[in-house]
């Protein structure tokens, strides 16, 4: 009887190899698997998805559904999303409405928006990378936790300049009280159950990865050891709360590690980190000039290839996939308005997508990318800077609206995206 049962179970596992675990995106031998198949992807950043999914200030579920349908039609199924902004409202250059008004005090409309977003993504077979913190001011993050840990009012780049801001943020790595406030937030979010689907977050296949933060940095070489310790603690906590989902850091790569390549390799080598991230910004990093964006495209491509290759070498040693989950290129002439040309951006996107596609064809470790960012159906009213009541775009509140956004009217860019997505699907 026992032998018969064993044989039946063995046959079932051969006929139906997908286990409950395979409902989630997984990593095996340095490669993503989705629905039991190799997963290489072109995704986007949709940081405002939870706000758009709410029924409060900034919410627009009708638009959200249309945006998801449009992305899905193009083959975009991977969205990188901010769980929520932190702190007071009415702060210039900060995203609002906020989710975490004070430590442990939450805006339920945004939580409902996140629930709704995940429900709608699940219906479409899309997956979310959800980031929990931010080293930058535009959603609170480091500065929010430092202030509530007793470090006093924190500087903001638009008021005090970036040097003063970064010097202040370098104190986060060693502030244990700030870390504990963040860990309380992580426990709260990861222990939630979706009010619409009834699924615990930890059991929801619509989530691909929990990400510690958006571009977490040490902000000084002296802070690197404490920075590495904090990331290890955060990933360990996430793993203890959710054994089903992948965990990622959200790092820019060496650029976010004070150009310490050893730091990048160590944080990615952590046993709880499932895959590696890099971000890449040719204009911000002076690889392309605002008045020579098309002429500087070859230089931007050369530096991009080198940056990716150096990180891929680390991924090969660690046997972990690499995702370039942020990159952008300004519109031609450094213009922001809808309908302005995107020849330079199209050329840069096409190049990045081709690198992912070539890796997919060869079974390499460069597994995916998320362009920054999806503006979709938005119609910015104040191109120079977002104001309360304006449509959300791919550009957060501190940046010009349209600087890096891909809108539904950017036909040539959308054609590049769709073409490369279809090419990748043919490979796998």
C-alpha positions in Angstrom: 0.0 0.0 0.0 2.8 2.4 0.9 4.7 1.6 -2.3 1.5 2.2 -4.3 1.0 5.6 -2.6 4.6 6.5 -3.2 4.3 5.7 -6.9 1.1 7.7 -7.3 2.7 10.7 -5.6 5.8 10.4 -7.8 3.6 10.3 -10.9 1.7 13.3 -9.8 4.9 15.3 -9.2 6.0 14.4 -12.7 2.7 15.3 -14.3 2.1 18.4 -12.2 5.5 19.7 -11.1 4.2 23.1 -10.1 3.9 23.3 -6.4 2.3 26.1 -4.3 5.7 27.7 -4.2 5.9 28.0 -8.0 3.0 30.5 -7.9 5.6 33.0 -6.8 8.5 34.3 -8.9 11.5 32.3 -7.7 15.3 32.2 -8.4 17.0 29.0 -9.4 20.7 28.7 -10.4 20.9 32.5 -10.9 17.8 32.8 -13.0 14.2 34.0 -12.4 11.4 31.5 -12.9 7.8 32.6 -13.3 5.1 30.0 -13.7 7.9 27.4 -13.9 9.5 29.1 -16.9 12.5 31.3 -17.3 11.5 34.9 -16.7 13.3 37.8 -18.4 11.4 41.1 -18.5 11.0 44.7 -19.5 9.1 46.4 -16.7 8.6 50.0 -15.5 8.5 52.1 -12.4 5.0 52.9 -11.2 5.8 54.4 -7.8 2.4 56.1 -7.4 0.3 52.9 -8.0 -0.9 52.6 -4.4 -2.0 56.3 -4.3 -3.8 56.0 -7.6 -5.6 52.9 -6.3 -7.0 54.7 -3.3 -10.4 56.4 -3.0 -8.9 59.4 -1.1 -6.8 62.3 -2.2 -5.0 61.5 -5.4 -7.0 58.3 -6.0 -8.3 57.5 -9.4 -9.2 53.8 -9.8 -10.7 54.3 -13.2 -7.3 55.7 -14.5 -5.4 52.9 -12.6 -7.4 50.2 -14.4 -6.8 51.8 -17.8 -3.0 52.2 -17.1 -2.7 48.5 -16.1 -4.6 47.4 -19.2 -2.4 49.6 -21.4 0.8 48.2 -19.9 -0.4 44.7 -20.1 -1.3 45.1 -23.7 2.3 46.1 -24.3 3.7 43.1 -22.5 4.8 45.1 -19.4 4.0 42.8 -16.4 6.6 44.0 -13.8 5.9 47.2 -11.8 8.2 48.7 -9.2 6.0 50.5 -6.7 6.4 52.6 -3.6 4.5 51.1 -0.6 3.9 54.6 0.8 5.3 58.0 1.6 6.1 59.1 5.1 5.5 62.2 7.2 3.6 65.4 7.0 1.6 66.7 4.0 2.2 70.0 2.5 6.0 69.7 2.2 7.3 71.0 -1.2 9.0 68.3 -3.3 7.5 65.4 -1.2 4.9 62.9 -2.5 1.5 63.1 -0.9 -0.8 62.0 0.4 1.4 60.1 2.8 0.8 56.6 4.2 2.8 56.8 7.5 1.8 60.1 9.0 3.8 59.4 12.2 5.5 56.2 13.3 2.8 53.6 13.6 0.0 55.9 12.4 -1.3 54.9 9.0 -3.5 56.5 6.4 -6.0 53.6 5.6 -7.0 55.0 2.2 -3.4 54.4 0.9 -3.5 50.9 2.4 -6.7 50.3 0.6 -5.1 51.7 -2.6 -2.3 49.2 -2.3 -4.7 46.3 -1.7 -6.7 47.4 -4.8 -3.5 47.7 -6.9 -2.4 44.2 -6.0 -5.8 42.8 -6.7 -5.9 44.3 -10.1 -2.3 43.3 -10.9 -3.1 39.7 -9.8 -6.1 39.6 -12.2 -3.7 40.5 -15.1 -0.8 38.2 -14.1 1.4 41.2 -13.3 3.9 41.3 -10.4 5.0 44.1 -8.1 8.4 44.9 -6.6 7.4 46.8 -3.4 9.9 49.1 -1.8 9.6 50.0 1.8 12.0 52.8 2.5 13.8 55.6 0.6 17.2 57.3 1.2 15.8 60.4 -0.7 13.5 63.1 0.6 10.7 62.8 -1.9 8.9 60.1 0.0 10.1 60.7 3.6 12.3 57.6 4.3 15.6 58.2 6.1 14.8 61.8 7.1 11.4 60.8 8.5 12.9 58.0 10.7 15.8 60.2 11.9 13.4 63.0 12.9 11.2 60.6 14.9 14.3 59.0 16.5 15.1 62.3 18.1 17.7 63.6 15.6 15.9 66.9 15.1 14.5 68.5 11.9 16.4 67.1 8.9 17.5 69.2 5.9 15.9 69.0 2.5 17.9 69.4 -0.7 15.5 72.0 -2.1 16.0 74.2 1.0 19.5 73.3 2.2 21.3 71.8 -0.8 22.4 68.2 -1.4 25.7 68.3 0.5 23.9 69.2 3.7 21.2 66.7 3.1 23.6 63.8 2.3 25.8 64.6 5.3 22.7 64.4 7.6 21.4 61.2 6.0 24.8 59.5 6.6 23.7 59.4 10.3 20.9 57.0 9.5 23.2 54.0 9.2 24.2 54.2 12.8 20.9 55.3 14.3 19.4 52.2 15.9 16.3 53.9 17.1 15.5 55.0 13.5 16.1 51.4 12.4 13.7 50.1 15.0 11.0 52.5 13.8 11.5 51.2 10.3 11.4 47.6 11.4 8.0 48.3 13.1 6.7 49.5 9.7 8.1 46.5 7.9 6.3 44.2 10.4 3.0 46.1 9.9 3.1 46.0 6.1 4.3 42.4 5.7 1.7 41.0 8.2 -1.2 42.6 6.4 -4.1 40.8 4.6 -5.6 42.3 1.4 -9.1 43.4 2.2 -10.3 42.7 -1.4 -8.8 39.3 -2.1 -8.6 38.0 1.5 -5.0 36.9 0.8 -2.3 37.6 3.3 0.4 39.7 1.6 3.0 36.9 2.3 0.7 34.5 0.3 0.1 36.8 -2.7 1.8 35.9 -6.0 1.1 39.4 -7.3 4.1 40.4 -5.2 7.4 39.4 -6.8 9.8 41.0 -4.3 10.0 43.0 -1.1 12.6 45.7 -1.5 14.4 47.3 1.5 14.4 50.7 0.0 14.7 53.0 -3.0 18.4 53.6 -3.5 19.6 52.9 0.1 23.0 54.6 0.6 25.5 54.9 3.3 26.2 58.5 2.2 29.7 58.3 3.6 32.6 55.7 3.5 32.8 55.8 7.3 29.1 54.7 7.5 29.6 51.6 5.2 30.0 49.0 7.9 26.9 50.2 9.8 25.1 50.4 6.5 25.9 46.8 5.6 24.8 45.7 9.1 21.4 47.5 8.7 20.7 45.9 5.3 21.5 42.5 6.7 19.2 43.0 9.6 16.4 44.3 7.4 16.6 41.4 5.0 16.7 38.9 7.8 13.6 40.4 9.4 11.8 40.3 6.0 12.7 36.7 5.5 11.4 35.8 9.0 8.1 37.4 8.2 7.7 36.1 4.6 9.4 32.9 3.4 7.6 33.0 0.1 8.7 36.1 -1.7 12.0 37.3 -3.1 14.0 40.0 -1.3 16.1 42.7 -3.0 17.9 45.8 -1.8 17.0 48.5 -4.3 20.7 49.6 -4.7 22.0 51.7 -7.5 25.1 49.5 -7.6 28.6 50.8 -6.9 27.2 54.4 -7.3 25.1 53.8 -4.2 27.9 52.2 -2.3 30.2 55.2 -2.3 31.9 53.6 -5.3 33.1 50.8 -3.0 32.7 47.7 -5.2 33.5 45.4 -2.2 30.5 46.9 -0.4 28.2 46.2 -3.3 29.4 42.6 -3.5 29.1 42.0 0.2 25.5 43.4 0.4 24.4 41.3 -2.6 26.1 38.2 -1.2 23.8 38.2 1.8 22.0 34.8 2.1 18.6 36.6 2.3 19.1 38.7 -0.9 17.8 36.8 -3.9 18.9 39.0 -6.7 20.9 42.2 -7.4 19.9 45.6 -8.5 21.5 48.6 -10.3 20.2 52.0 -11.3 21.7 54.1 -14.1 21.2 57.7 -15.0 23.3 59.0 -18.0 22.3 62.6 -17.7 22.6 62.8 -13.9 26.0 61.1 -14.0 27.3 63.5 -16.7 27.5 60.9 -19.5 25.1 63.0 -21.6 24.7 66.8 -21.6 21.3 68.4 -21.6 22.1 70.3 -24.8 23.7 67.4 -26.6 21.5 64.4 -25.7 21.5 62.9 -29.1 25.1 63.6 -29.9 26.2 62.1 -26.5 24.1 59.0 -27.0 27.2 56.9 -28.1 29.1 58.0 -25.0 26.1 57.2 -22.7 25.8 53.7 -24.3 29.5 53.0 -23.8 29.4 54.0 -20.1 26.2 52.0 -19.6 27.7 48.8 -21.0 30.7 49.1 -18.8 28.6 49.8 -15.7 26.4 46.8 -16.4 29.3 44.5 -17.3 31.2 45.3 -14.1 28.1 44.4 -12.0 27.3 41.3 -14.0 30.8 40.0 -13.2 29.8 40.2 -9.5 26.5 38.5 -10.2 28.3 35.7 -12.0 30.4 35.1 -8.9 27.4 35.2 -6.7 25.1 33.2 -9.1 22.3 35.8 -8.7 20.3 37.6 -11.4 20.8 41.3 -12.1 17.9 43.8 -12.7 18.5 47.4 -13.9 15.4 48.6 -12.2 15.9 52.3 -12.8 17.1 54.2 -15.8 16.0 57.1 -17.8 16.9 59.6 -20.5 15.5 63.1 -21.0 13.4 64.1 -23.9 15.2 65.8 -26.8 16.2 69.4 -26.1 15.6 68.7 -22.4 12.0 69.5 -22.9 9.1 68.3 -20.7 5.9 68.9 -22.6 3.7 66.2 -23.9 4.4 65.4 -27.6 8.0 66.7 -27.6 10.5 64.4 -29.4 12.2 61.4 -27.8 14.7 60.4 -30.4 17.6 60.2 -27.8 15.5 58.4 -25.3 14.2 55.9 -27.9 17.8 55.1 -28.9 18.9 54.6 -25.3 16.0 52.4 -24.4 16.5 50.3 -27.4 20.1 49.8 -26.5 19.3 48.8 -22.9 16.5 46.5 -23.9 18.7 44.8 -26.5 21.3 44.0 -23.7 18.6 42.3 -21.7 17.3 40.4 -24.8 20.8 39.3 -25.7 21.3 38.0 -22.2 18.0 36.2 -22.4 19.1 34.5 -25.6 22.3 33.3 -24.0 20.9 32.5 -20.6 22.9 35.2 -18.9 22.4 36.8 -15.5 21.1 40.2 -16.8 17.5 39.3 -16.2 15.4 42.4 -16.5 14.9 46.1 -16.4 12.4 48.7 -15.2 12.5 52.0 -17.1 11.7 55.2 -15.2 9.0 55.7 -15.4 5.4 55.2 -16.5 3.5 58.5 -17.0 0.8 56.9 -19.1 -2.4 58.9 -19.3 -1.3 61.8 -17.1 -1.5 65.3 -18.3 0.8 67.5 -16.3 -0.5 70.9 -15.4 2.7 72.3 -13.9 5.7 70.9 -15.9 8.3 72.6 -13.7 7.2 70.9 -10.5 4.3 68.8 -9.3 1.6 70.5 -7.3 -1.2 69.0 -5.1 -4.1 68.1 -7.4 -2.0 67.5 -10.5 -2.0 64.1 -12.2 0.8 61.8 -11.0 3.5 61.0 -13.6 6.6 58.9 -13.6 8.5 61.9 -12.1 8.2 62.4 -8.4 7.3 65.7 -6.8 10.9 67.1 -6.7 11.5 66.7 -10.5 10.2 68.4 -13.6 7.0 66.6 -14.7 7.8 64.9 -18.0 11.6 64.8 -17.5 11.8 61.0 -17.5 8.1 60.0 -17.9 6.9 57.8 -20.7 3.4 58.9 -21.7 0.7 57.1 -23.6 1.2 59.6 -26.4 4.9 58.8 -26.8 4.2 56.4 -29.7 7.8 55.9 -30.9 9.0 55.0 -27.3 6.0 52.6 -26.9 6.8 50.9 -30.2 10.4 50.3 -29.0 9.2 48.8 -25.7 6.6 46.6 -27.4 9.0 45.4 -30.1 11.6 44.4 -27.5 9.1 42.7 -25.2 7.8 40.6 -28.1 11.4 39.7 -29.1 12.0 38.5 -25.5 8.9 36.4 -25.5 10.1 34.6 -28.6 13.4 33.8 -26.9 11.6 32.2 -23.9 
